[in-house]
Structures are given as C-alpha cells and as structure tokens.
C-alpha cells in the first residue's frame, strides 16, 4: 500500500500567532498587529494572510486552493470571538481588508473597509448601533472603496456623485448629509458600479471578502506600487500580506472618531504629542485630508479618558520598540482601539534628532544611533535652505509636513508635473489634497503644497518618505484645478507656471523665488561653530561615533587646492583621485595644442617644458592642502583630441579661410593634428597608459612635476605623500614600461634635491582584463584604485553618454536592473570583478592598498559592498565625504551584527 505525502503550507495566521519579527511572513502591519495583541493592547481581533499566499498567487495567476479553506477556518474563529457572523442581516460582523508589505508603502496598495455590508445587513447594523445614518454612511463608503479598489472604477465618479449630493443639500460638509441623502447616494453608487463595471455590487459577504483579498494581491503590481518600490529600492519579489480585521467604527457620531498619532514629531524629531484626530470619521478620512483635522492635544478636551489612554499606549509602544512609532487608532463611542503601529517614517532632520535623543534617553546605544540614520538622509540635510536675510512675500501658511526649501513653477496635476520636469523645469505640485495616483508627480516635483490635510495626510507621509519638501493644510489657498490657479484669501491669484517658494520647515509659502543659503549642517562641516543648534549637535554626535567605528577610510576626488581644502574640512583622509587632465584646460589648452602639433621631439620637449612649472605648482598647492595625507594623482587619461577643436568646425573654418585666400598655418597644422588623432571609438583608443608609451615625455613630465612638488614640500617642512596612478592598464607589461621611466625620474630628482621622497606607484583597475589578471599586475603595482565608471562601461558594453539617454528608462521599466549601474554598483557583474581583483591582488602582494575612485565611492549601497570586499578606502566628491563617512560606519556595524 502506498501513501501520497503533501507538504502543507500555512497561509493564514491569527494575530495572536505572530510577533513584530515576522515581517517577511506577515508584512509590517500584520507583524505589528500581532505584537500589540501579545502586549495586551486593545486591538480588534483578526488574522493575516501571509506574503507567501501573495507570492503564490502572483506566480500561479490564481489564488492557492488551500487559501479559501484556511480563511474559512480563521473567519469562523473571528466570528466566534466577536459573537457575530460576517454580513449577518440581524447583527452583522464587518471586517476591513488592508494591505501590509514588509516595508511600509503608504497609500501605494489597497484597503477596503466595511466588508460584509449589503442591502440586508445595513438594516441590522443600524438596529445594533441605534444609528441609521451611521449604517448608511458605512455602506456608501464600502461601495466607494470596493468600486474603486476591487472593480477598478475611477474614484472621481464616486466623489463627483458625493459632491453633487452635497451641492443639492446646499452644504460643503459630508456630515450634513442625512439618512435619506445617504440612502439615495448608495443607490447612485450602485448604478455607477453597474454602468462602469458591468456587474452588480456583490451582496454575498464572502464574495466581497475574497474579491477584496485578491485586489490587495493585485495591487502589489499596480503602477503606483511598482513606481514607489523602484523609488525606494524595495525588492519586487516580497509580495504583500493581507490583514482581515473586525471593524470598529469612528463614524458613529461625535463620541467616535479616528486618528493618527506619532510618539515624536516626524518632521522635527522633537518630543511631545503629535497627531491628528477627526470626529465622526473612519481612518481613511484622516489620511485623505478631506476635512481638516483637530490636533491630538484638542482630543483631550473632547474625550479625556481616551486621550489619557492613548498617551499611555504611545509611551509603552515607544519604550517597547525603542523608536518613534506611528499609530493609527479609532474611538468607538468612547472606547479606544489600536488599529496599527509601525516604526514611523520621518524626515532626515527628525531622524538625526531622534537617534541622538534616544541615546540620551537610554533607549538605544551609540552604535544603534548610527544605524538609525542614513547617508541619504545626511545628504538631504546638506541641501541649501532659504536665506533668512532675503526679501520675501508671505502668501500663506500651512503645516510644516516635510522640511526643505523648494522653489518651482506651480503645476496642478501629475501629468503636467512630469511633462514640465522632463523638459527641465523645476515644479511644485499644488493640490487640494494628494492621493496615491499623484505619486508620479510628487516624485518629479521639488515640493508639494496642499490646501487640506495635516502631518498625517497622504501628501505628508509620502513626501517625508521620499525626502520631498512639503507644506500641507494651507487653508488660505483656494485650489482650483480646473482653472489651473489658486486664489489667496485676502486677495491675489497664482496661475499655473507662476513661481512660488515653500519652506517645509516652517510651513510658509512665498510668492516668487526666494534665494537659498548653505544649510547649518554644511556650515558645521566647514568648521563654523553653533552655540545652540540641536540639529547640528545631533549630527556632530552621530558623526563622531561613526568615525570611531568605521573601518573604511574616506578620501576625496579633488583636482585643485580649493577642493582639496574643503574636502579636508569635510573629513576626507586624503585624495583618492586627482585628475591631472583638468589642469590642462582653460588658458593652458593652447600649450597642450603646441604639444599635439609638435612635428619633432625638440618641439615636443619645448611644449612639455612650458607645462612643467604649471603642473608642479598645482601639485605643490594640493600636497600642501593635504599635508600628511595620501594624494593619489592620476596621470593624464583622456584622448588628446579632447583638448583640440571639433574636427567639423575646424574644417569649415579652414575651408572658408582658404576660399578667401587666407592661409593660417597654425590652424592648418591644428586641423592636420585633429585628423591624425581622430578615432572612431576614442573610449577604446589612444588614451591612458597608451599615451604614456607613445609619448613617453608626457608621463615623465607629469611624474617630474609631482616629485619636484613633493621635494619642495619636504624642504618647506611638509609631509607629502604622493601616489602616482597609471590609468587604463590592461597588462603588467604596460605598467612596467611606464613604471621604469617614473623610477628613473625619481632617482634623478632625489639625487639632485638630496631628499628621500615617499611615493607609491599603482594603477587604476578599470578594464575587465586588468581585473582578471590582477594577480600579475600586483607584482608591479603598490596599490589598486578601481575606476568603476569605466569598469562598468567596459563590463556592460555601455557607452554611458549614449545609453543613459537612449534606452535606460526602458531597462528600468522592464526591471532589467533596479537602478542605473552607473549610480549604484552592479555587484553581480562589476562587483564580481572588483572582488576577484582584490583577492588575486592581495594573494600576490598582501600589503596591497585597495580603493575605489569612481562615482560609486559616494553611493551608500556601493559603500556597503566595498566594505564587505575588504577595500581600504572609498573616494568621492568633497560634498559627499560626510555621507561616505557615515555609510562606511553603518557598513561596519551591519557586517559585524
């Protein structure tokens, strides 16, 4: 007798079965509902359909067969606990169906409330609650949400019908609609559903539930969810959980309501009581911003018992999570219920303050404080802010929902925002209130301004998560999307295309463009002292700890003494890339032209002799600015034709002069040189080490300038540490040829000057062949510096100047890569070459120094990879040095945990 064995997958979990550490399985919302349940907090009972069910559905295209049976089992338990059945005509149990992915994606996926209501159970709900208006209000909400979310009907059809009902009543407020008005509105909504969905609204409560669950699964791949994940770099394969929870009602009159609370201010990080509350409303009303809310403090005067209970729970949750918490709650006839908590999204300013203050409060230690902030957040704090001394005209004031200084042209919808942004315009999206469909416009806008809503509205929450400046609830503005303008209370009109400025730190809105100034954080890094600035103190404390724990050193890319000095003030531990070709531009270009058109060695030598003192002085000043620290100087890398005029333009110029009988021999010789040096693919032509071999005097002049500059610094009492870097090496034989010339130059200078110059010779690893033969190259190189820009181009076969504009958007849309490989390192391909070259190089030369000098050196994600591979330093632009310092520390702590 044979037996078949079937592996059983559990897809559904009661809230009591989970905990906050099961976010992969239960999603963030489900895991935290389970945690609050286990803490004994007042949470309406329910169950979570796991992310595994969603992933199975997305993979198969159908709901797993086992899921229906599990839902039935857990729904039965819920009905037993509540003493009511789903959709019972006499005493109905109603449930909410909400999405909940591992990472918070506010407003990006679907929610349906009041599942279980139908033509029969609406009467039972009214009888049970003794409030017929409440029952019909709940029913019309279900129809509206179900129609938009499950049946994909444009939500404007429902909102237009609601507006028409209010207009017929002669009111602007939903609350003024009575029972008969709402009953009629339900009938209108049903007709909308039949007309646009070609089906009746389902009266079977279980069908409602099953369709709502499927709609939440589908919303994982909805346009706005995909766009948000791409923006936030959230993996595509996580799926979402679905939370089914017994409804509690905030729309049962003035003794009921819904709200959102934060245990600290998510905009500033200050301690206190922050949040919004809306009487006689369900939770979606609060975040939608359809009515301006009251502050959480005002709740104390309305319902002190619930207010005191909420504050007690807020304190308990912050202590339990050791972090700022975002809480959603409902009060049903004076009874407080907790509907959700999560670690709250916050602005960069708030992130640093909260992390620093929580160390002082004893909730977290210094290392955890470093992990609580990111390099991206620090970069945002370094952006300019409005110049306090500049003239400005205040036109409105709202809530400071997300800080920053934004200047742009007013636009009133997402499509216009995207269109204008694509043509290079900076825009500010202005709406009455935003909704999830506005995500595209919010992403391309400099800032967001709404006339409704508060700090917990959709606009505020999403803007904070994306780092966009946002002002909400500026109710002095009458936004009219149809006429493309907003009117200002007290007089004045602003039209689409007009410039405005918004200050997300103060909530102020100004007419026209207000000048900006450096942020206090930048001024702190520049060395300015601030006597009483809590934000600067928080940044300073966290950066001090970061520098104490990080393993990776951070250098800067700097080509002149000014940049070198600034980089040092910003905390750079040397220069990782000094591009010498930048020293040949401007007034010196003509000297390079003389070198290129030289017809014999004496003429070449004369041109090089003219360049030598200029290069030497450059290096003296840079070595002085970085005294005591390493300075990696890359010998000239780009093709020489880049220093010459465009061939077509020069050909036309010479032809015109020739037609007029003029013969400028300099121009003619220059054209001959341009033609001689012209290459079909200069990226792969005569450049880098190849130039040093073909024109040996060029690299020798640069090496002489570097070493003579170091000798001068030594005689002046300095401590120079030049590192000479040979670019574009593919073979150890190339490196040896150039290295021998440099060593010979060094011997002569040291003998002549009577000093021992400390210097190193190394190479850039920027070609796949160099990475694959790094073990050999390390026999001659004292250091490697990975040029990840060119290494990415060569590995992918991309010409960066061409591909980013021609097809990268299609690649991103298709998910071929989640982010441009020039923005964040391709760890699977390019990263594999970096890893191999590092391992092979150190196998040959254990003391080999390893760094990276491409743009990836300042990218937070890439820094974590470089730390894991074992590089010694990253190098980036001076402005990004503090960002790299912080991320290097976070990488060390994450790797050791």
N, C-alpha and C positions, 0 to 999 in steps of 0.2 A: 504494500500500500504506500503510495507516495503522497506527500503533503506539499502544497504550494505555500511559500512564505512571501508575505508582502510587507515591505518596510512601511511603517505608518508614520506619516508626517503630521505633526500637530500644527495647525494653522491659527487657532484661536485660544486666547488666554484671558481669564478673568483678571480684573485689576489687582486682586489680592495675590495673584500668582507671579507678579513681576517685581522689578525694582529699577532704580534710576540707572543702573549699569547695563541694562539690556536694550540700549538704544538701537543697536544693529538689528535686533529682532522686533522690538515693539515700537520703534520710532521714538523720537524725543518726547512727544506728547504722551504716548502710551506708557513709556517708562516712568515719566514723572507723575502721571496719574496713579500708577501703581505705588510709587514711593509715598505719595501723600496719603493714599489709602492705608498703607502699612504704618504710617505715622499716626494714624487715628484722626486725621483731619476730616472735616465734613465734605466728603466727595460723593456726588451722586454715583451710584453703582453702575457698572458697565463692563464691557470686555473689549479686547483689542484683537483685530485681525492682523496678523503679522506681516512684515515685509516679505517673508518667504511666500505668502499667498499672492502678493502683488507680483513678485518676480516670476512665479509660476504662470500667472495669468498673462503677463506680458510676453513670456516665452512661448506659451501654447496658443494664445489668442482666445482662450476660453477660461472661464472660472474653474479651478480644480474641482473635480467631482466631490471630493471629501468635504469641501468647504461648507456646502449647504447643510450637511448633517451636523457639522460642528457648530455652525451658527445657531441652528435649531436648539441644540443642547444648551448652549450658553444663554440664548434668549429665554429659554424656559427657566433657567436659574434666576435670571434677572426679573422675570415676571413673578416668580415665587417670592423673591426678596422684596419686591415693591407691592405685592398683593394686587396686581392688576395685569391684564393681558394687553398685548400690543393691539391698538386700534379697537378695543372692546367698545361697543356702542354705548354701554351704560357708564363705564368708568375706565376710559382708555389710558393705557401706558403709551406715552410718546417718547421717542428717542431722537437724539442728534447723531448725525454721521459726519465725522470730521477726519480730515487727512492728518498725517503726522509722520513726517520723514525723520531720519536720524538727525539731520541738520535742519534748523529752523528755516523755513522758506515762507515768510509771512505773506499771505494773500495769493500765493502762487498756485495753490491747489484748492480743492473744493470742500465745501461744507454745506450740509442740508440740515435744517432744524425742523422739529415738529413732525417727524416721520410717524405715521400711524393715524393722522387725522384724515377723515373723509366725510362724506355727506352725512353719515350716520353718527360717527363718533364726535363730531363738532358739538352736537347737542349734549352728549354725555359729558364732554369737557366743560361746557357752560354750566350744566347742572352741578357737577362736582365742585366747581370753583365759585358757583353763585355769581358768575360774571360773564354774561353773554357777549359783551363787547370784546373781552379778552379772548374768548374762544374763536370768534370770527377773525379777529386780528391775527391770531396764531395760524389760522387756516390760510388766510391770504398770504402770509409770509411763506408757508410751505409751498403753495402754488408758485410763488415768485421764484423762490430758490430752486425748487425742483425743475421748473420750466427752463431756467437759465442754465443750471448746472447739469442736469441729467438729460434734458431734451434739447439742449444747445440752442435755445431761443434767445435772440438778442435781448438783454435785460432792459434796454430802453423801451421796449414795447410795454413792459410792466410798469416802469417808472413813469412813462407818459400817461398810462391809464390812472395811476395814483395821483399824478398832478392834475389830471382832468377832474377826478373826484373831489380833490381839494378846491379846485377852482369853482366847481359847481356849488360847493358848500360855502364859498366865499372866505376861505381860510388858507393859511400857508402852513399850518401845522397838522401832522398826522393825527395827533391826539384829539383834534376837534371832530374827527370823523366818528359818527355814532354807529350803533349796531346795524341799522338799515343801510347806511353808507357802505359799511364793510361787507355786509351780505351781498350788496349789489356789486361791489368790487370783486368779490370771489367769483361771481357769475361772469364778470368781464374777463377775469384771468383765465377761467376755464375756456372761454371762447378763443382767447389768444392762443392757448395751448392747442386746441383743435385746429385752428387755422394754420399755425406755423409748424406744428409737429405732426399733423395729420393723424392724430390719435387722441383719445380721451385721457384725462388725468386718471391714473390707476387708483381705483378705490380699494384694492386689496393691500392692506398694510405690509404684508410680507413682500409683495412685488415692489412696493415703494422702497423697502429696505434693500432688497437685492439690487435693484437698479441704481440706488444711491451708492452702494459699495462699489459697484462696477464703475460708476462715474468717477469716483475718487481714484481708483486704479488708473483709469484712462487719463486723468488729469496729470499724472506723473510725466507723461509725454506731451502734455499740452504746450502750446507755443510759449506762453509766458514762463512756465516752469523750466523748460529747456533753456530759455534765454537767461533766466535767473541763475540756474546751475552753472551755465557757461561763465557768467559774470563772476560768480563766487567760487568757481573751480570746484564745484561739488561733483563727485563721480556720478556718471549716468546710470550705473548698474545697481544702485542701492535699493530702489523701489520705495514705496511709502506704505506705512501701516494705516489701518482704518480703525478709528475709535467709535464704538457704539455705546452711547451713554444715556441713561434715563434723563429726560428733560426736567429741568427746574425752570421756573418762569419769572423773568424780570418784568414782564408786561402785564402784571395783574393789578395795576393801579399805583398810586403814589407811595404805598408802603413796599413796593417792589422796585427793582432796577438792576442794572448790570454795570460793571466797571472793569477797569484795568488799573493795576497798581504796580509801582516799582519800589523796591526797598531802598533805592537811592536814585538820584536824578540821572536818567540815562543820557542826558545832554551834557551835564557838567560834572557828574560824579559826586556832587555834594550829598551829604547825609540829610535825611528828612523824610517827609511824607509826600510822595508824588504819585499822581494818577488822575484818572477821570472817572466820573460816575454820571450815569444818565438814568433818571427816574422813569419808571413805566416803559422799559425798553429791554429788548433782547440784546445779547452780546454783539451781534453783528452791527447793530446801530451805532455802537460806540466807536468801533474801528472805521466804520464807513464815513463817519463825520457828517451824517445827515442832519443832526442837530448839535449845536454847541453844548458841550458838557459842563457840569459843575466840577470844581476841583475836589480832590479827595478830602481836603480839610472841611469843605462845606457839608460833606456827608455827616460829620459829627453833629451838626445842628439838626439834621433830618432824622437820623437813626443812630443815636449814640451807642446803643448796645452792639449793633452790627459793626460800627466804626471801631469800637474798642476791641471786638473780637478779631477784626481784620488786622489791626495793628499787631496784636499778639501773634497771629499766624505769620504775618510778614517777618517779624523778628525771628520766629522759630525757623522759618524756611531759610533765611539768610544765614543763620548760625549753622543749620544743617548742611546747606550746600557750600558754605564758606565763599559765597559770591553774591553779587547783586542778582535778585530774582525779579522776573516779570510774571505777574499773577493776573489771571482772569477770574472774576467772581460774579456771582448773581445773588441778589437778595430776593427771596420769595416770601412776601408777606411777613417781613421781619426776620426771616431765617436765612443765615449766611451759608452759602455753598461755594466751594472751591472747584473751579472748572478746569484750571490749567496752571501749571507753573513751569518755568524754564529759566535757565541762566540767561539773563536779559541781554539783548543787543544794546550796544552803547556806542557813543561817539569816541573817536580817538582821545579827546580831552578827558572824557569820563573814564576811559579805560585806564589811563595812567594814574589819575587821581584815586580811583577805586583801589587799584592794585597797591599803591603806596599807602593809602589809609588803612587798608585791611592788614597790612604788615604791622602798622602802629596799633591796630585794634587786637592783634594777636590771633587773627583768624587764619592767616597764611604766613609762610616764611618768605625770606628774600628770594629764594630760587623760584618759588611759585609765582611771585610777583613778576619776575622776568618772563615767565611762561604765559602770564595773563595778558601781555601786550605783544604787539607785532611790529615788525619793521614797516609794514604798510601803514599802520596807524601813526607811527612816528613821522613818516614822510608827510602825512596829511597835516600834522601839527607844524611842519616846517613851511607850509604854504603861506603866502602873504595874507594879511588881513587889512581891513580898511584903515587908512591913515587918519588917526584921530584929529590931526590938525587941519585936515582938508575941509573945504566948504561942502555942505550937503543940504538937501531939502527933503525933510521927512514927510512922507505922504501917507504912511500907515504903520501900524504896529501890530504884530501878532505874537505867537508863541515861538520861542527860540527852540525849534524842534531838532535841528542838527547844525552844528556850528560851521563857520567858514565865511568867507567873503566872496560873493558871486556877483558878477556883472554880466549882463547879456541882454539880447533883444527879446521882448515879450512874444511868446507863442502860446496858443490856446489849445493845442491838441498834439498828440504824439506823432502823427504823420508829419505835421509841419515841423516839429522839433527835429525829427530825423532828416527830413529833406533839407532844412536850413543848415543843420550841423554838417551834413555831407558836403555842402558847398563852402564849408569853412567858417560859418557864422557861429558865434557863441550865443546860446539862447538860455532863457529862463522859462520853464514851463509853468504857466499860470492856470489854475483850475479852481472851481468851487470846492471840490474835493477830488482826490485821485481814487482810482480803483485799479485792480490788478492789470487791466488792459492798458494802463498808462505806462507800464514798465519800460517799453522801448523808448518812449520819450524821456522818461526820468534818467535813463542810462546815458543819453547823449547830452543832457542839459547840464549847464553849470550849476543850476539850483532849481528848487521847486518852491512855489508860492501858492498857498490855498487860502480861500476866504472862510473856510469852515474847518472844523476838526481841531484836535489838540495834540498833545505829545504822544498819544497812543493811537492816533489815526493811522490809516494805511500809509499816507504820504510820509508821516514822521518815522514810522517804523522802518519802511523800506529805504528811505533816504539815509537814515543812520546806518543801516546795514551796508549800504553802498558807498558811504562816505560823501554823500552829496549835501551841499548846503540846503537847508530847508527852513522856511517860515510857514507856520500853519495858523489857521483861525484868525487871519487878518480881516475882521468883520467890518472894517471901514471901507472895504472894497466890494463893489457890486460887479461880479464877474459875469459877463455876457458873451458866451462862446459863439453864439450865432452871429452877433455883430462884430466879433473879433475886437473887443475892447473891454476895459473895466472902468467903472466910474468910482471916484473917490468921494467919500462922504465929506461934505464941506466944500465940494467943488473940484472940478478937474476931471479929465478923461485921459486914459493911456491907451493907445491903439497898438495893435499887433505890429511889431517891428520897432517900437519905441524902446529906448534903453532904460533899464532900471537896475538898481543895485539892492541886494538883500543881504542882511547880516544875520546869519543863523545863530550867532552867539547872543545877540540882544533881541532878536525878533523884529528889528527895524527894517522898513522898506523905504528906499530913497529914489527920487526921480533922477534919471540920468546916470552917468558913470562916475562913481566915487573912486578916487585914487587909492591904491593899496600900498602897504608898507610891510617890511620884514616882520615876521612873527617874533614874539618874545623868545620862542624856543631857538630859532636861528640865531638871534642876538646872544642868547646864552652860550650856544656853541662857539660863537665868535669871541667869547670872553667877557661879555658885558655882565655886570652883577645886578641882580634884582633883589631888593630888600624884602619885599613881601609879595611873592607871586607863587601861589600854591601849585600851579601847574608846572612852573619851572622847577620848583623844589621836588615835585614828584618825578619829573623826567630825570633830574640830576641824580636822585637817589637810585632809581632803577638802572640808569646807565652806569653808575658806579659799581653796582652789583654785577651787571652784565660784563663789564671789563674784567672783573675779578674772577669770573668763571669760564670765560670763553677760551678755547684752545687756538682757534684760527686767528692769525694776525690780519689786520685790515690795512691795506695800502691804498694809494690814490692814483688815478690816471691824471697826470698833470704835465703840461708842456711849457710852462713859464713860471717864473718865481712867484707871481701873484697867486696863481692857482695852488702852487706848492705850499705857500704860507697859509692860505685858507684851509687847505686840506689838513695841515698840521694842527691848526686850531680846532678843526672838527674831529681830531683824534686819530688821524692817519699815522701809521707806524712806518712810513716810508713811501716811496713812489714805486708802483708796480709796473707803470708804463709811461715813459716819456717819449712821445713821438717826435723824432727829430725832423721829419718832413714838414711839420708845421712851422719850423723855424726858417724854412726856405720860401715862405710866402710873402706877400706884400712887397715891400721895397727890395727885398732880396731876390725876387723872382728873376730879375734881369741878370743877376750873377749866375744863377743856375742855367739860364739860357746860354750864357757865354760858355759854360762847361759843355753843354749839349752840342753846340755848333762848332766846338773846337775841332780843328782839322788834323791836329797832331798832338803828340804828348806834351811838348812845351806849352802849347796853348791850353791844354787841359790843366797842366800844373799851375799856370798863371791864374786860371779861374778858381782852382782849389785853394790857392794861396790867399785869394781875396775872401773866400768864405771862411777860412780857418779862424781868424781872430773873432769874427762874429759868433761862430759856433762856440768857441772857447768861453767867451764872456757869458753866453747863455748858460753854459754848464756851471760856471763859477757861481752865478746867482742862484741857480736851482740847488746846487750842492750846499750853498750857504743856508738857504731856506730850510733844507732838510739835514742840517748838520747832525752827525751822529747816527743817522738813519740810512738804510739802503735806498739807492736810487737806481732803478732799472731803466736803462736808456736803450731804446730800440734803434738800431741803425736804419737808414732810410729804406722804406719798404715799398711804396707805390711805384708804378712805372714812371719813367722820366717824362713821358709825353704829357702827364698830368700837369707839368709845370709850363707847358707850351700852349700857344693859342690853338683854338679849334681849327682843324685842317680845312674844313669847308670855308669858314670865314676868312682865313688867311689866304686861301687860294683865290677867292673872289677879290680880295683886296689887291693882291699882286697882279691879277689879270687886269683889273681896272687901271692900275698904275702903268702897266705895260701898254695898254691901249692908248694912254695919254702920253706915251713916250718917256715915262719916268721909270727909272730902274734903281730901286732901293736895295742895294746888295745885302744889307743886313736882313731885310725881310725875305729876300730870295734864299739866303743861306738858312734862315729860320724855317722856311717852307720845305727846303730840302731835308732838314733835320726832322721835321714833323712827319714827312712822308717816309723817311727812313725808319723812324721809330713806331710808325703806325702798326697796330696789331689788330687782328680780327677779334681776339679774346685776350685783352690785356690782363685780366684777372689771372690767367694762366701763362703769362708771357714773361718778359724781361723785367723782373722786379725782385725785391728782397735780396737774398744771398746771391742770386744770379747776377745782379748789378755789381755786387762787390767783387765778383770773379771777373766779369767782363771789363769793368772799370776799377781796377784794384785801388787806384789812388783815392777814390771816393770814400770807401770804408776806412782806409788808412788815415785820411784827413779827419774823419769823424772820431776815430779812436784817439788820434793825437790830441784833438780838441778836448775830449773827455779827460784824458790822462793828464794833460797840462793843466787843466782846470783843477783837477784833484791835487796836483802838486802845489799849485798856488794856495789852495785852501789849507794844505798841510803847513806850508810856510807861514800862513797867517794865524796858525794855532787852531785850525779847524780839524774836524774829524769826518772826512768824506768817505763814503762807501759806494763808489760807482759799480754798477753791474752792467756789462756790455752784452746786449742781446742781439743775436743774429737772427733775422726773420726768414721765414719760408724755407727752412731747411728740410730736405727730404732724405738726405743721405749723410752719413758721418763723414764721407769724403769731402762734401761741400763744406761742412763745418770746419774740418781740419785745415783746408786751404786758407780760409779766412782767419781762423784762429792763429795760425802760424804768423801771418802778417801782423796781427794785433800784438802778439807777444814780442815780436821784433821791435815794433814801435815802442812798446812799454819799456823794454830794456834800454833803448837809447835815451828815453826821457828820464828814467830813473838814474842812469849814469850821469846825465847832464845836470839834473837838478839835485842829485845827492840825497834823494829821499826814497823810501820804500812805499810804494803806492798800494794800498789794499784794494784789489779789484777782482771781479769774477768775470768769466766768460760763459755764457749759456745761450740757449736758443728758445725760440717760440715753437711750440708744438701746435701746428695749425693745418697740417696736411695728414690725411689718413696714413700715408706711407711712413711719416715720421712717428706716428703713434704706434704703428705695427713694428717698427724697428727701433723703438725707444731704448731697448737694452743695449744696442750697439751705439746709438748716439750718446748715451750717458757715459761712454768711455771718454768722450771729449768734452761734454757739457758739464759745468758745475751746477747748473740749475735749469729747470724747465719752467716756462711760463706758457700755459695753454691759451692760445688765441682762439677762443671758442666761436668768435664771429665767423672767421674764415673756415674753421674746422666744421662748423655747421653747414656752411655753403658747400664745401667740398664733399662732405658726407652725404648730404641730401641731393647734391647736384643742382642746388638752387643758386640763381643769381639774385641776391637779396634785393637789389634796386629794381628788378623786374617783377619777381614773383609776388611780392607783398601787395602790389597794386593790381596784378593781373588775375590771380586765382586763389589767394589765401582766404578770402571771405568764403568761397565755395568749400574749401577744405575744412574750415572751421564749422560751417553749417553742416557738412556731412559727417563731422566727428572724426575725420582722419587724424587730426590732432586737436587736443582740447584748447591749446593756446599756441601762439606762434613759437616755433623753436628758436627764433631769434630773441624772443622775450624771456622765455624760461627754457632752461637746457633740456634737450631731448635725452633723458637719462638712459633710455634703452639703446639708442644708437650712438650718438656722440658721446654720451656718458660712458658707454662701454669702452670706447677708445681712450677716454681720459683715465678710466680705471686701469686698463691694460698698460698704458704707457707709464702710469705711476708705479705700478707693481714691477714692471720689467726694468724701468729706470733705476729703481732703488735696489733691485736684485743685483745690478751691476755696480752701483755706487750708493751704498746705504745712506750716506750723508747728503744725497741729492736734495736740493731745496726745490719745492714744488709750489707753484702759484697759478692763478688764473688772472688774465688781464682783459678778457672780453667783457662785453656789457653784462654778461651773466654774473659777473662778480658782484653786482649790486642787486641781483634778483633774490628775494628771500627764499623761494623754493630751491633755486640752484645752490644757494649757500649751504643749505642742509645737505645736499648731495656732496658738495666739495668737502664738507667736514667729515662725512662718512667715508669718503675715499681716502682721506688722510693728507689732503693738501696742507701746506703750511700757511698760506695766506690767500686772500682774495683781494683784487684791486678794482676800484670803481671810481666814478666821478667824485670830486670833492663833496658835493652836496649829498651824495648817498653814503658817505663814510659812516655817519652815525647809524643809519639804517643797517648797514652791513655789520657794524659792531654789535648791535642788538640781536640780529638774526644769528650771528655766529655763536652768541651765548645761548640762545634758545636751542640751536642745533646741538651744542654740547650737552645741555641739560636733557633734551629729549633722547639723545643717544645713550645717555647714562642711566635713564629711567627704566 
